Structure formats: structure tokens, C-alpha cells
Amino acid sequence: MQPQQPQSHSHSQPTRTRAVLAGVTVLALSAALAACGSDSKPAADTKPGNTTTASPAAATSAPPKDSKVIMPTGPATDLKKSRDTKAGPIFMTKLAGKKSGVTAEVWVWLPPQYNDPKYAKYGFPVLTLYAGGQSNGYNTWTDNQLPIQEIDADLVKQQKAHPFIMIMPVQNLTGDEKRAFDCSDIPGQPKMGTWMSEDIPDFVRANFRTLKGRDSWGLMGASTGAFCSAKLAMQHPDIYKAAVPIDGYWDPDSLLWKGHEAERLANSPGKLIATSKADVRMLATSGGGSAYEVNLVKSWVAKAAAPTTVEYYQQPNGQHLTKDFAKMIPMTLEWLTKNLEGPATDE
């Protein structure tokens, strides 16, 4: 069954929705996008390759000044295999951020095309994925509950999605929700916002073939990860062009903000959406099985104003559960493919 299409808008502040949300509502959505993947240009002349071994590319000779492709700057990071998937291995490293001072885990998946000799001179789009909950020492996009790597590889074969480099960082240094960092630089705390917005992109550019500019960089996350994705996209439009916040909430509620209300509000997606001057595109989703969540997300979407654009998708009878997040992976990857540039070469 094909999902309903996102509804486009050009234009909330409750507490964190970690528990399963309940209630029923139905919303008929107009087709603001053309059917996902049905007539879009696929992953920029992508052709599925057979190679599934993933490793950072070695730095090569400097490309021309007007090059689309940005070769790895190095030094190469030591990546250790975390687990195998049907679409190739996922690697992990501990990244010591030079700008933030934060050291934490990052997982990496490279699409099969990345190490295919036919794509040796191609740069690839980058998708950073944030998990729900504390995401301390784990990221749910790396396990089989959210098999986004296998789904992406299948969609590439169908010419419905780009082969994305997928980057999956943790979001906190402790499992204590009272000490959550809200993907931000909370005064007096480790600079998690800087680690995410500066050190992670620096790590990607140092190790992998990417593309010039922000048009091939995207974000996606569910629940807490949705909060992070929306916030970082609006705060850093120089880095990211598009984001998909899945079933998100919008109010920073960490107890670590106590005494720093101005800074808290400056990192609130609920406030940013009404004042944002960021030229970014977002797709916000809600689970139709919860009237509370539907209202929360729709109210947030309605506040968006140009140049920020937010489209809306309501999952029929969806709940705030990982299994329902997983059902939206194909649709969200196709939306990101329509809104981000795909692999490209200078030749």
C-alpha cells in the first residue's frame, strides 16, 4: 500500500513524548509532492554495484577548483566493524571532537556503490540519523529494528533513492534523562551541539568523498531524534538543506537548562520554527493513532514561514513506536532523494 503523500506548508511547546501515545484521528492529506519515487530523477545516475565492503577512501590528488566532488582531507579514522547487514557492514568509531572537546561514538554505513570501482570518482550525499531516547552508547538506526540500510540499498536498485552515506552519532554521554543535552551547547555542559554540527561534518569530510555545498546533506530522526534534526537544520542551514523529523516534540526539557532560560529558548524548535530565516526544507510526520501527537506536529508545521518550508505526513493509525517509525523509512528516503542532490562526478 502506497502511503499518503506529504502536505506542503509555508509557514508547539509541550513535554517530551517518550511514552506510547494514544488516541485516534484521521486526516486526509493532499498530494503536495508527486508520488514518492514514481517520477523523480533517481540517485543522480546511480547504478547498483556489487561491492559491499566499506572503508574510508584514501586522500587523492586535489580536484579542480570548480569540482563538485570533495575528496577526503584525512587523516583517515580507524573504523571498526560493528555488525553486518544484508547491505554491507556498519562501522563504529569514537570521535574526539576538536572543536567541542566531546568524545563519543559514531556509526557509519557506506552504500555498496561507494566502493564500487565505477564510482571511484563520485562524491556521495550524506544523511545523519538521530535516535529516540537518550541514545547513550547506541543508535537505533544501527540495529534491525530500523533497517534503513537494507531499505536504501533496495530503493537504489529500483531507482527510487540515492545511495546515502549514513552517519549515526550518539546524542548523550549518560543514560540519565535528567542530564540530557538536547543536542545543544548547554552552558557549563559538554558542547554536544558543536560536536553534532561541526565535529561530525568535519569527520565525514576527512574520511569520505562528499559533494561541494550543502545541497547533498540531510538529517533525519525519530522522537528525540526528530527534535535534534529539526533544530540542527534550522540552526545550520549552511550545512544542511533538508531534514525529516519523525513524530517529534519541540520543547527542550533537560533539567540542565536551569538558570539558562534564554539559551534554552534559543535551542527550542518550537520557538525557532516561528522565527527561522533558514532556507531549509523539512518533512514532519505524526502518528495518526494519537490525537495529541497529531495536534502537536500540525501546530508546529503551521508556524513555518518562508524561506523555511515544512511538509506534513500523517501515518494512518500510527503510534509512537519504533515499529511504526520503521514503516515510514521508504517514504522518507524517497522524500530526501527528491530534496537532496545525489552522487555526482566531475567527469
N, C-alpha and C positions, 0 to 999 in steps of 0.2 A: 504493500500500500504506500502510495506516494504521500509524503507529508504535505500539510497545508503550507502555503508559501508565506514568507515573512511580509509584514505590513510596514510600509515605509512611513517614517515621521520626520519632520524637520524641526523640529522644535527641540526621595521619599525618606523616610528617616527613622524607620523602626529598628528593632533589635535584631540580632543575628539569628538567622533561621537555620539552626543546626538540626533541630528535631524534624521528624516526618511531618509534613504539613497536610492538613485535611480540608475537606470542603469540595464542592463541585461547581464548576461554571463552564459554560460553553461560549466560545467567541468565534464568530465567522470572520475569517481573515481574507482580505483581498490579495490578489496576486501582484504584489508590488515588484517582485522580481520575476523574470522569466523562469520557467521550471528549471530547478537546480540541475545544472549539468546537461540539460536536454539540447541546448543550442549554444552553449558557451564555448569559447575557444579553450581547448584543453591546455594542459600544463605546457604552454609555450614550446610546441614541437617536441613534447616528451614522447619517448618510446620506451616501453618497459624493457629493462635489461635483465640479465640472468645472474649478475653478481650480487651476493648478499653479505659479503664480508665488509665490515665498516671500520674505517680508521681515519684519523685526520690526514689531510693532504699535506705533503711537504711543500714548503715555500718554493716558488719557482721564479723565473725571471719576471721583472716588472712589466705589467701590461701597458699598452699605450695610455696616454693621459686621458683620452676620451673613452676609455674602456668601460663597458657595463660590468664586467667581471672584476671582482676584488679578490685577488689571491691571498691565501693565508699569510699573515705577517709573522707568525711564530712568536716565541718559541712554542713548539708543539707540546701539548699537555699529555701526560700519561693517563690514558683511559683504560680502565679495567672492565672486562665484560661482567655485566650484572645478571643478565639472563638472555636466553634465546627466545625469539618469536618466529612465527612462520614467515615473517617478512624481514628477518635478519636480527642480529643481536642488538640489545640495548646496553650501552656502556655507562659507567659512572666514574666520577672523579670528585675530589674535594677541592673546591676552588677557593683559593686565598685571594680575596679581592683587594687589589692595590689601592683603590680609591675609597672603599668603605671600611677596610680593615676586618671585614666579616669573612670567616672561613666556614663553608657549608657545602653540602652535597649538591651535585648537578648530574642529571642523567641525560644521555644523548642517544638519539636514534638517527641514523643516516639512511635515506631511502636506497633501494637497490641500485638505482641509476647513478648514485653519487660515485661509486667505484667502478662503474661500467666504463671501459675504455672509450666508448663512443661519446661519453660525457666528460672526458678528462679536462676539457677547456670550458666547461659550463659552470656558471655560478647558480646557486640554488636559493629558493625562498626559505625564510626562517619562521617557524611557528613555536612560540614559547607557551607552555602549558602549565597552568597552576591548579593545584588540587584543592579539595574541600578540607575543612577542619584545620588542625594545626600544621599539618604537613611538616612534621619534625622527623627527619630521618627517613621519609618516604614521600612518594608522589604517586597517587593512584593512577595517573596516566601511564605508569610504567608496568602495571600488572594486568592480568587478563580480565579484570572487571571492566576496564575501559580499553578495549583492544584497538586503539586508534591507529597503530602502526599497520596492522594487517588490513584494516579497512582502507587506509590511504593507499596501500600498495594495490589493492583490488580496484579501487576507483581510478587509479592511474592507468591500469590496463584497459579500463573502459573509457578512457579519455574524459573523465569527469572531474579529476582533481589533479593538482600539482603534486609532484613528489617533494614534500617538505622536509627540510632538516628540522627535527623536533628536539627542543630543549626543555627539560623538566626540572626546575630547581625546587628545593625545599623553600618554605616560607617563614619558618621559625626555628629557634635554637633550643626550644624546650617544648614539652607536651602540655604544659600548663596554660590553659586558655586565658587565665588572668594575666599572663605575660606575653600575650600575642603582640606582634609588631605591626599588624595591619598593613604589611607591605610598605612601610613608611620609615622615615627617619624620625622616630620619636625622640625628643630632647632627652639626653642623658642615657640613651639606649644604643645598642649596636645599630649601625646605619643600614638597615635592611632595604630601605627604598633605594639607596645608592647602589647597593650590591646588585639589586634586580635591574635597575635602569641603566647602569654604567658598566659594572664589572661583568655582568652576564653577556651583554653585547660585545664587550672587548674580548672576552673569552671566545665567543663564536667567531669573530673576525680573525683572531690569532690562529685559529685551528682549521677553518673551513672556507671553501670557495663560496662567496656570497655575491650579492649584486649591489651596485652603487645606489646610494639613496635609501629612502625609507619605504619605497613602494612595494617591496617584497617582504616586509617584516610585519608579522601579525601576532596577536595574543588571544588565548582562549583559556577559560577556567570555569569551574562549576562551584556554586555556593560561595565559600570564602574565596575560591579562585576567580569567581566572577567579579567580586569586589575588587580584587587585585587587578584583573585585566582591564576593567573599565577605568579605574583610577589611573593606572600607568599610561594607558592610551591617551587620556585627556591631559595628563601632565607632561608627556613626552611625545608630542606629535612630530618632532624632528626625527624620532627613531621609528615610530610605529604608524602605520597607515590604517590598520583595521583591527578590530577586537570583537570577540564573541563572549559576552558574559552570560553564562547559562544559569538560570534560576538564582539570580544574585540578590544580595541585600546591599544597602548603600551607606550605612552609618558606621563610622569607626567606633568600636565599643570596647577596646582594650582598656583595662584599668591603668595601664602605663601612661595614658594621656592625662592623668590627673594633674591639675595645675598648669596645663598647656592647652587651653581651650582654643586659642587662635590657631595653633598649629594643627590641632585635631580637625577643625573645620576646613583648613586648607588642604587636608588629605581626605576629605569626605566626597565620595562620588555623588552623594545626594545634593551637596552644595555645588560641586564642580559642574554638574550637568546643566545647571541654570545659568552659569556664568562663562562656560567654556568658549574660548575662541579657537579651539583646536580643530584643524581641518582633518578630522578622522571619521571613519565610518564604523558603526557598531551594529551588531545584531544581538538584541536582548531577548531571552526566552523566559517563559514561565511554564509551570506545570498546571494544566487546566483542571487537575483534581483538587486544587487548593484555591479557594476564592481569595484568601488572604494574600497568597503569593501573586496571583493574577493582578490584584489591585496594586500591590507593592511595585511590581515591574512596570505595569502600564502607566502608573502615575509618574514614575521616573522617566519613562520614554517620552511622555507628553511634555516634559520640561525642556527637551533638547531644542536648540536653535542653531541655525546656520552660522558658521560652516560645519558644525558638528551635526552629523546625521545618524539617527538610530532607527533601525527597522525592528519590528516586533514579530515574534513567532510564539504561538501558544501550543504546547503539546497536548493533544486531546487526552484528557483523563490522567495526565502526567502527575507524578508525585515527586517529592524532593528526595529522590533515592538514586543511588549510583546506577542501578539497572535501567532507570528511565533516562538518566544522562546519556548512557551508552546508546540508547535508541536514536538519539539525535546526532550522533557522530557523522553519519554520511551527509546529512543535510548541512551541517555546519562546515564540513570540509568543502563541500561544493560552493557554499556561500563565500568562504575565504578565497577559494580559487577564482571566483568572479571578481573579487575585490582586491586581489594582490597579483603582482606580476609573477610569472612562472620562470622556470630555468631559462637562461639565455647565454649565448656565447658571442664573442666578438668576431667570429669567423663566419 
